[in-house]
Amino acid sequence: MGIVVSDSSTLIHLAAIGRLDLLQAFFGRIVIPPAVWEEVVVYGRERAGAVEVQQARQAGWIEIQAATNLALLRLLEHELDAGEAQVIALAVEQAATLVLLDESEARQIAAVYNLSKTGAIGVLIRAKQEGKIESLRTELDRLRGPGGFWIEESLYQQALQSVGEQAVS
């Protein structure tokens, strides 16, 4: 697989439920820009994801790389936070195969640049489809509860239906 660039949210939330390893299993290597490293590891050192992302970098499957197209970066920073702007700028520069984004505004802007995208829910759906997790419902409930991830109810139901798990009426 080509380059996969990740934002903070996907890393933090998958780490919070003990599923960061799915990223390595699916993509081999993840690239993050400096603002994502800072948000997750430096400023978030007391929260989920900090230790896991640091360990993944030491193991060599998460790499830090900065975007160099400063004009694009500045343009994106008008609409997005620093991490999301750097993710999209880096993905555009590197012709990334995939970007990992959870925030809807960032996903909309990624679509403008024709970037393929997924997020924590998409990773968990794939994990269910490939037999790496037993129950998508269990993982989504953990994501919503201890993971602190807000999922719109219709998206929750749609995700469950996509893998053939019974939706709650």
C-alpha positions, 0 to 999 in steps of 0.5 A: 500500500502507498502512503497513509497519512493520519490525523490525531483523532483516529490514533487517539481513539483507536489507542483508547480502545486498544486497537491502534495495532489495526493500523499497522496490520492494515497499512504497514506504515503510517505517516503523521505530520509534526502537529499530529505528533505534538497533539498526541504525544507532547500535549496529550502525554497524559491521555490515550494514544501518547504512549502507544504512538510513541512506541509505534514510532520507536518500532518504526511503523509511524513516521513523522513528516512535514508538509513542504507546500506552505501556500497550501498549508496556509490556505488549509489553516484558514478552515482547519486546525493545524493537525488537519491542515498538515495532514491534508497538505502532506497527503496532497503533496505525497499523493497519499493512498489514504488519509485517516480523518474523523472530523467531518469538516476535514473529511469534506475538504479532503474530498475537494482534493480527491483524497481517499479517506476513512476514520476510526469507524471505517478501520473497525468495519474493515477489522470486522470484515476481515475477522480481526474483531469479533463484534463491531457493536462491542468496539463501537460501544467501547469507542463511544464509552471509554474512547470518548468518541461521539458517533451519530446514532444513524452512523452507528446503526449504518456501520452495524448494518454494513457488516451484518450486525443487528441494528437496535430499533 
